Each structure stands twice: as structure tokens, then as C-alpha cells.
Amino acid sequence: MLVAMHKGRVHTPAVLEPYERPLAQAAIELGAAAVIGHHAHITRGIEFHRGKPIFHGLGNGCVVTRALSPAQDHPARREWAERRKKLFGFEPDPEYTLAPFHPEAKRGMLGRLEISPGGALRASIVPVWVEPPGRPVLAEGNRANEVRRYLESITVAAGLDPISVSEFGQVTLVA
């Protein structure tokens, strides 16, 4: 059983709300093979609980919106775009007209789970890069490496145990 959770504070790198970890861990304790978090519009860390992966946030995939862009004709939308910048402390990259999110949101991932014939679970990621104006593509080369290193650093910054992400995307705990 996989559990998907729409959770977390939006647009904020490396912050897990106090309820997020206990809720995800409870899902594992109740039988989930893995937990996949989404909603924050930014990649979050990965942890393992009882040997099972918790993806705290996959980042942005296909999110296309002009409604959050600072350049708005509608006064209420323009006011919200300005308020959002103050609330979350970031200025959207002007090249990302269809994805006006935190500048770190250009790094994303697909979560991947492989189950061996014996039932062992292996977690990995497929790096994603969001290109201007908001087009997600599978990341390759230096961009893929940047996504992997970002995931390692954002995991530690969130107060989770350090992980390592191999060149092939396999995620393991650092001993």
C-alpha cells in the first residue's frame, strides 16, 4: 500500500511542519510500504522509517499557472502575488512565467519504488528539471547531478538523517 499525502508549508525550502513526520511515520506503522508527499511546490527531503521511504515532497511536476505570476491584470490576483512574496520570502524568477514559484522549485523528482521478488523495497528518484517558462523535463548530466545533491542537502537541512543519492538515483541512508 502506498500513501499519498497532500501536506506541508508551500514555497518554503527545508521546513517540515510539526505534524508531517509523525503522520507519515504513522502511515508506515499502519502498513504503508511508502509515503509520498506532495503540495509544497518545492522538493523536500527523504527519510526512512522502519526501513521504508517517506518522500516528504516531490517538488513541482506539471504545474502551469499564470494566476500566481506577479504580472497580473486582475487587482486581487496582483495583490495575492505580492502578498505571497512577502509571506514566503522569495521573488519568482521572471523567466518562469508559467511556474512562478520559489527559485529552488526548478529542481524536482519522480519517486521510484522497486520491489524485489523477495519483497525488499528499494527507493530511488528520477531527477526532474523545470525549464522556463515552466516545462518539466527529465534532468540529465549536470542538472541531474544538481537535483541529486540538492535532495541530499535539503534532507539534512530539514533535520532528517543524511541520505546519499547515487548516479542512478538510488536513495540510501548514510551510515
Backbone as CSV, one residue per row, in Angstrom:
resi,resn,N_x,N_y,N_z,CA_x,CA_y,CA_z,C_x,C_y,C_z
1,MET,0.838,-1.168,0.000,0.000,0.000,0.000,0.892,1.243,0.000
2,LEU,0.583,2.153,-0.889,1.262,3.454,-0.930,0.305,4.497,-0.378
3,VAL,0.846,5.442,0.369,0.029,6.523,0.917,0.544,7.834,0.341
4,ALA,-0.358,8.587,-0.276,-0.021,9.917,-0.791,-0.627,10.948,0.148
5,MET,0.182,11.935,0.526,-0.278,12.970,1.451,-0.086,14.353,0.843
6,HIS,-1.161,15.097,0.778,-1.141,16.492,0.345,-0.828,17.283,1.607
7,LYS,0.450,17.660,1.794,0.865,18.206,3.083,1.994,19.209,2.931
8,GLY,2.216,19.963,3.983,3.382,20.808,4.099,3.160,22.268,3.786
9,ARG,4.081,23.073,4.295,4.074,24.514,4.056,4.586,24.783,2.653
10,VAL,3.807,25.514,1.876,4.181,25.788,0.489,5.353,26.753,0.393
11,HIS,6.084,26.647,-0.721,7.105,27.608,-1.134,8.235,27.821,-0.121
12,THR,8.468,26.867,0.763,9.455,27.072,1.821,10.434,25.903,1.851
13,PRO,11.687,26.146,1.477,12.667,25.055,1.476,12.956,24.526,2.882
14,ALA,13.119,23.238,2.987,13.649,22.558,4.176,12.846,22.750,5.446
15,VAL,11.574,23.063,5.356,10.759,23.193,6.566,9.684,22.121,6.541
16,LEU,9.725,21.259,7.538,8.658,20.283,7.726,7.835,20.748,8.926
17,GLU,6.538,20.850,8.736,5.652,21.243,9.835,5.674,20.155,10.912
18,PRO,5.388,20.516,12.162,5.465,19.531,13.257,4.621,18.271,13.065
19,TYR,3.537,18.350,12.326,2.678,17.178,12.143,3.176,16.221,11.047
20,GLU,4.035,16.692,10.149,4.341,15.924,8.942,5.051,14.599,9.213
21,ARG,6.108,14.631,9.977,6.856,13.394,10.213,6.043,12.374,11.007
22,PRO,5.417,12.781,12.131,4.629,11.780,12.865,3.487,11.177,12.031
23,LEU,2.852,11.981,11.210,1.758,11.479,10.384,2.275,10.478,9.347
24,ALA,3.362,10.818,8.674,3.939,9.916,7.675,4.452,8.632,8.335
25,GLN,5.098,8.778,9.484,5.598,7.591,10.191,4.457,6.697,10.661
26,ALA,3.344,7.297,11.084,2.182,6.511,11.497,1.639,5.706,10.317
27,ALA,1.653,6.297,9.134,1.194,5.564,7.948,2.062,4.328,7.714
28,ILE,3.373,4.463,7.893,4.283,3.317,7.756,3.953,2.274,8.824
29,GLU,3.769,2.733,10.052,3.477,1.809,11.155,2.156,1.074,10.958
30,LEU,1.243,1.681,10.199,-0.048,1.052,9.930,-0.042,0.205,8.658
31,GLY,1.147,0.040,8.034,1.251,-0.889,6.929,1.619,-0.319,5.576
32,ALA,1.799,0.990,5.473,2.186,1.563,4.178,3.592,1.098,3.807
33,ALA,3.787,0.797,2.542,5.114,0.430,2.045,5.962,1.681,1.828
34,ALA,5.293,2.807,1.559,5.983,4.074,1.346,4.962,5.202,1.472
35,VAL,5.474,6.400,1.753,4.640,7.593,1.816,5.188,8.587,0.811
36,ILE,4.283,9.167,0.033,4.672,10.148,-0.978,3.970,11.459,-0.663
37,GLY,4.752,12.474,-0.313,4.197,13.788,-0.007,4.215,14.678,-1.225
38,HIS,3.217,15.523,-1.311,3.127,16.496,-2.395,2.366,17.702,-1.870
39,HIS,2.468,18.797,-2.487,1.721,20.019,-2.215,2.612,21.249,-2.079
40,ALA,3.802,21.122,-1.543,4.593,22.285,-1.147,5.176,23.084,-2.316
41,HIS,5.080,22.579,-3.532,5.641,23.241,-4.716,7.150,23.422,-4.616
42,ILE,7.794,22.546,-3.861,9.252,22.566,-3.743,9.689,21.182,-3.244
43,THR,10.837,20.715,-3.706,11.340,19.405,-3.298,11.668,19.410,-1.814
44,ARG,11.295,18.342,-1.151,11.580,18.162,0.274,12.426,16.914,0.448
45,GLY,12.890,16.704,1.646,13.777,15.585,1.922,13.104,14.230,1.899
46,ILE,13.956,13.217,1.992,13.509,11.824,2.069,14.046,11.239,3.365
47,GLU,13.202,10.508,4.061,13.655,9.779,5.241,13.183,8.336,5.146
48,PHE,13.752,7.505,5.975,13.346,6.106,6.063,12.838,5.862,7.471
49,HIS,11.698,5.217,7.571,11.126,4.847,8.866,10.856,3.351,8.816
50,ARG,11.466,2.644,9.734,11.367,1.179,9.744,11.786,0.597,8.393
51,GLY,12.774,1.266,7.782,13.325,0.807,6.513,12.504,1.170,5.289
52,LYS,11.423,1.909,5.480,10.546,2.254,4.360,10.653,3.753,4.065
53,PRO,10.618,4.109,2.786,10.854,5.508,2.418,9.642,6.414,2.622
54,ILE,9.972,7.628,3.030,8.998,8.713,3.106,9.552,9.843,2.249
55,PHE,8.894,10.090,1.130,9.246,11.208,0.256,8.432,12.402,0.758
56,HIS,9.080,13.339,1.423,8.329,14.443,2.028,7.820,15.457,1.008
57,GLY,8.336,15.455,-0.181,7.820,16.349,-1.210,8.546,16.140,-2.520
58,LEU,7.794,15.811,-3.553,8.403,15.532,-4.851,8.752,16.799,-5.626
59,GLY,8.257,17.933,-5.200,8.503,19.174,-5.942,7.445,19.368,-7.005
60,ASN,7.703,20.252,-7.924,6.739,20.547,-8.978,6.915,19.619,-10.159
61,GLY,5.818,19.114,-10.632,5.793,18.358,-11.873,5.134,19.242,-12.910
62,CYS,3.944,18.919,-13.265,3.203,19.716,-14.250,2.297,20.700,-13.532
63,VAL,2.827,21.827,-13.199,2.049,22.902,-12.592,2.228,24.104,-13.498
64,VAL,1.165,24.478,-14.149,1.217,25.617,-15.053,0.167,26.603,-14.593
65,THR,0.610,27.803,-14.244,-0.333,28.808,-13.779,0.189,30.204,-14.066
66,ARG,-0.677,31.028,-14.529,-0.368,32.455,-14.625,-0.959,33.190,-13.429
67,ALA,-1.849,32.528,-12.694,-2.567,33.166,-11.594,-1.645,33.630,-10.471
68,LEU,-0.480,32.999,-10.318,0.436,33.362,-9.244,1.559,34.285,-9.711
69,SER,1.590,34.582,-10.978,2.640,35.427,-11.531,2.473,36.867,-11.039
70,PRO,3.580,37.555,-10.736,3.482,38.944,-10.277,2.846,39.883,-11.313
71,ALA,2.956,39.564,-12.594,2.376,40.416,-13.645,0.914,40.042,-13.837
72,GLN,0.028,40.743,-13.164,-1.396,40.432,-13.189,-2.217,41.629,-13.634
73,ASP,-3.244,41.355,-14.419,-4.200,42.402,-14.785,-5.270,42.548,-13.712
74,HIS,-5.604,41.453,-13.059,-6.660,41.479,-12.052,-6.099,41.958,-10.711
75,PRO,-6.702,42.983,-10.096,-6.153,43.554,-8.857,-6.043,42.543,-7.706
76,ALA,-7.026,41.660,-7.538,-6.968,40.692,-6.435,-5.834,39.692,-6.640
77,ARG,-5.631,39.250,-7.871,-4.527,38.332,-8.148,-3.182,39.028,-7.983
78,ARG,-3.086,40.265,-8.427,-1.845,41.025,-8.272,-1.519,41.196,-6.784
79,GLU,-2.554,41.504,-5.981,-2.343,41.683,-4.545,-1.890,40.368,-3.898
80,TRP,-2.501,39.234,-4.300,-2.090,37.943,-3.750,-0.653,37.609,-4.153
81,ALA,-0.268,37.871,-5.381,1.104,37.594,-5.824,2.102,38.388,-4.987
82,GLU,1.790,39.630,-4.698,2.678,40.460,-3.865,2.684,39.960,-2.419
83,ARG,1.529,39.620,-1.905,1.429,39.121,-0.531,2.183,37.802,-0.377
84,ARG,2.092,36.935,-1.368,2.774,35.640,-1.336,4.290,35.822,-1.262
85,LYS,4.819,36.791,-2.006,6.264,37.051,-1.962,6.692,37.438,-0.543
86,LYS,5.885,38.247,0.125,6.213,38.666,1.500,6.037,37.517,2.494
87,LEU,4.956,36.772,2.329,4.689,35.654,3.238,5.797,34.606,3.215
88,PHE,6.268,34.279,2.022,7.207,33.167,1.882,8.639,33.603,1.579
89,GLY,8.867,34.907,1.429,10.219,35.435,1.322,10.984,35.076,0.065
90,PHE,10.332,35.090,-1.073,11.049,34.837,-2.310,10.469,35.672,-3.435
91,GLU,11.312,35.886,-4.416,10.925,36.584,-5.643,10.946,35.549,-6.764
92,PRO,9.814,35.312,-7.431,9.829,34.343,-8.526,10.785,34.774,-9.637
93,ASP,11.430,33.811,-10.250,12.300,34.080,-11.388,11.422,34.551,-12.544
94,PRO,11.672,35.748,-13.103,10.803,36.272,-14.164,10.778,35.416,-15.429
95,GLU,11.763,34.534,-15.625,11.749,33.640,-16.792,10.687,32.553,-16.661
96,TYR,10.222,32.302,-15.431,9.273,31.226,-15.176,7.848,31.782,-15.114
97,THR,7.370,32.281,-16.226,6.049,32.914,-16.269,4.911,31.925,-16.033
98,LEU,5.116,30.643,-16.338,4.076,29.641,-16.109,4.316,28.830,-14.840
99,ALA,5.389,29.097,-14.139,5.716,28.408,-12.888,6.392,29.412,-11.949
100,PRO,5.635,30.413,-11.488,6.225,31.480,-10.671,6.383,31.080,-9.198
101,PHE,7.171,30.040,-8.981,7.357,29.509,-7.642,8.733,29.895,-7.110
102,HIS,9.065,29.385,-5.942,10.371,29.626,-5.330,11.456,29.252,-6.347
103,PRO,12.533,30.028,-6.442,13.591,29.702,-7.410,14.158,28.281,-7.258
104,GLU,14.123,27.715,-6.052,14.615,26.349,-5.854,13.641,25.301,-6.391
105,ALA,12.427,25.711,-6.743,11.406,24.764,-7.211,11.688,24.231,-8.608
106,LYS,12.721,24.724,-9.263,13.052,24.178,-10.586,13.667,22.788,-10.481
107,ARG,14.047,22.392,-9.266,14.590,21.048,-9.030,13.465,20.171,-8.478
108,GLY,13.144,19.109,-9.184,12.098,18.205,-8.733,12.518,16.767,-8.932
109,MET,11.585,15.874,-8.683,11.907,14.457,-8.833,10.640,13.648,-9.000
110,LEU,10.814,12.496,-9.603,9.813,11.454,-9.580,10.296,10.437,-8.557
111,GLY,9.425,9.992,-7.692,9.786,8.936,-6.754,9.647,7.597,-7.451
112,ARG,10.565,6.702,-7.162,10.530,5.389,-7.797,10.721,4.326,-6.712
113,LEU,9.873,3.312,-6.751,9.960,2.217,-5.797,10.076,0.910,-6.561
114,GLU,11.029,0.102,-6.177,11.206,-1.211,-6.799,11.066,-2.269,-5.716
115,ILE,10.256,-3.257,-6.009,10.048,-4.349,-5.062,10.699,-5.594,-5.637
116,SER,11.629,-6.153,-4.886,12.322,-7.361,-5.347,11.382,-8.558,-5.218
117,PRO,11.711,-9.668,-5.896,10.868,-10.865,-5.771,10.711,-11.322,-4.319
118,GLY,11.710,-11.016,-3.494,11.634,-11.388,-2.075,10.867,-10.390,-1.232
119,GLY,10.423,-9.295,-1.838,9.622,-8.305,-1.125,10.395,-7.105,-0.612
120,ALA,11.728,-7.084,-0.800,12.505,-5.938,-0.346,12.176,-4.716,-1.210
121,LEU,12.132,-3.569,-0.586,11.777,-2.330,-1.266,13.024,-1.470,-1.444
122,ARG,13.203,-0.941,-2.639,14.326,-0.047,-2.917,13.756,1.274,-3.419
123,ALA,14.197,2.359,-2.794,13.734,3.697,-3.178,14.772,4.367,-4.060
124,SER,14.286,5.032,-5.083,15.168,5.835,-5.927,14.371,7.014,-6.467
125,ILE,15.083,7.900,-7.133,14.435,9.062,-7.732,14.837,9.173,-9.187
126,VAL,14.012,9.861,-9.933,14.339,10.263,-11.289,14.362,11.789,-11.238
127,PRO,15.533,12.409,-11.429,15.622,13.866,-11.331,14.819,14.569,-12.425
128,VAL,14.161,15.643,-12.030,13.370,16.472,-12.943,13.876,17.900,-12.842
129,TRP,13.914,18.573,-13.969,14.300,19.992,-14.016,13.160,20.750,-14.685
130,VAL,12.741,21.835,-14.085,11.696,22.659,-14.690,12.383,23.783,-15.452
131,GLU,12.203,23.757,-16.768,12.792,24.779,-17.636,11.823,25.945,-17.798
132,PRO,12.342,27.139,-18.070,11.449,28.259,-18.364,10.632,27.956,-19.611
133,PRO,9.420,28.370,-19.705,8.691,29.184,-18.733,8.020,28.370,-17.638
134,GLY,8.129,27.023,-17.678,7.549,26.171,-16.652,7.375,24.744,-17.139
135,ARG,8.326,24.291,-17.936,8.228,22.982,-18.591,9.099,21.951,-17.864
136,PRO,8.470,20.946,-17.207,9.266,19.916,-16.540,9.827,18.920,-17.555
137,VAL,11.110,18.611,-17.399,11.768,17.621,-18.251,12.606,16.710,-17.352
138,LEU,12.876,15.508,-17.836,13.778,14.642,-17.087,15.165,15.268,-17.134
139,ALA,15.775,15.413,-15.975,17.079,16.057,-15.887,18.180,15.090,-16.296
140,GLU,19.171,15.624,-16.985,20.318,14.821,-17.411,21.601,15.554,-17.051
141,GLY,22.706,14.818,-17.038,24.029,15.412,-16.846,24.143,16.243,-15.588
142,ASN,24.679,17.472,-15.746,24.903,18.347,-14.595,23.622,18.704,-13.863
143,ARG,22.540,18.869,-14.602,21.265,19.199,-13.946,20.783,18.037,-13.071
144,ALA,20.905,16.818,-13.561,20.506,15.654,-12.761,21.370,15.576,-11.504
145,ASN,22.651,15.812,-11.652,23.549,15.802,-10.501,23.162,16.906,-9.516
146,GLU,22.810,18.074,-10.027,22.393,19.174,-9.150,21.138,18.805,-8.363
147,VAL,20.191,18.141,-9.007,18.975,17.702,-8.312,19.337,16.702,-7.218
148,ARG,20.198,15.738,-7.512,20.593,14.731,-6.520,21.293,15.380,-5.328
149,ARG,22.237,16.292,-5.578,22.948,16.959,-4.480,21.997,17.858,-3.684
150,TYR,21.073,18.514,-4.388,20.085,19.354,-3.707,19.237,18.505,-2.757
151,LEU,18.796,17.353,-3.223,17.991,16.475,-2.387,18.764,16.034,-1.147
152,GLU,20.030,15.703,-1.320,20.851,15.334,-0.160,20.943,16.489,0.833
153,SER,21.189,17.700,0.346,21.360,18.839,1.251,20.045,19.271,1.884
154,ILE,18.944,19.224,1.126,17.659,19.658,1.666,17.163,18.659,2.721
155,THR,17.534,17.399,2.589,17.181,16.389,3.586,17.835,16.718,4.922
156,VAL,19.114,17.013,4.902,19.838,17.362,6.131,19.320,18.687,6.694
157,ALA,19.079,19.663,5.824,18.589,20.974,6.276,17.223,20.859,6.954
158,ALA,16.443,19.845,6.607,15.132,19.628,7.221,15.239,18.881,8.550
159,GLY,16.465,18.525,8.950,16.656,17.826,10.212,16.482,16.322,10.118
160,LEU,16.520,15.797,8.898,16.388,14.352,8.692,17.767,13.714,8.630
161,ASP,17.821,12.409,8.805,19.098,11.695,8.703,19.654,11.852,7.294
162,PRO,20.977,11.991,7.169,21.589,12.176,5.846,21.326,10.989,4.918
163,ILE,21.140,11.315,3.655,20.966,10.301,2.620,22.018,10.503,1.544
164,SER,22.172,9.485,0.733,23.018,9.558,-0.445,22.159,9.156,-1.636
165,VAL,22.316,9.898,-2.729,21.586,9.576,-3.956,22.627,9.241,-5.013
166,SER,22.604,8.006,-5.469,23.607,7.544,-6.432,23.369,8.164,-7.807
167,GLU,24.330,7.959,-8.684,24.229,8.424,-10.069,22.993,7.852,-10.764
168,PHE,22.541,6.698,-10.297,21.382,6.040,-10.883,20.094,6.349,-10.118
169,GLY,20.205,7.221,-9.107,19.034,7.675,-8.370,18.700,6.887,-7.130
170,GLN,19.426,5.816,-6.838,19.115,5.018,-5.651,19.374,5.853,-4.397
171,VAL,18.409,5.819,-3.474,18.474,6.594,-2.232,18.780,5.645,-1.099
172,THR,19.849,5.957,-0.339,20.219,5.148,0.824,20.570,6.071,1.975
173,LEU,20.433,5.546,3.169,20.860,6.280,4.351,22.385,6.292,4.403
174,VAL,22.939,7.405,4.837,24.390,7.489,5.037,24.681,6.894,6.402
175,ALA,25.571,5.914,6.429,25.879,5.220,7.690,26.684,6.101,8.611
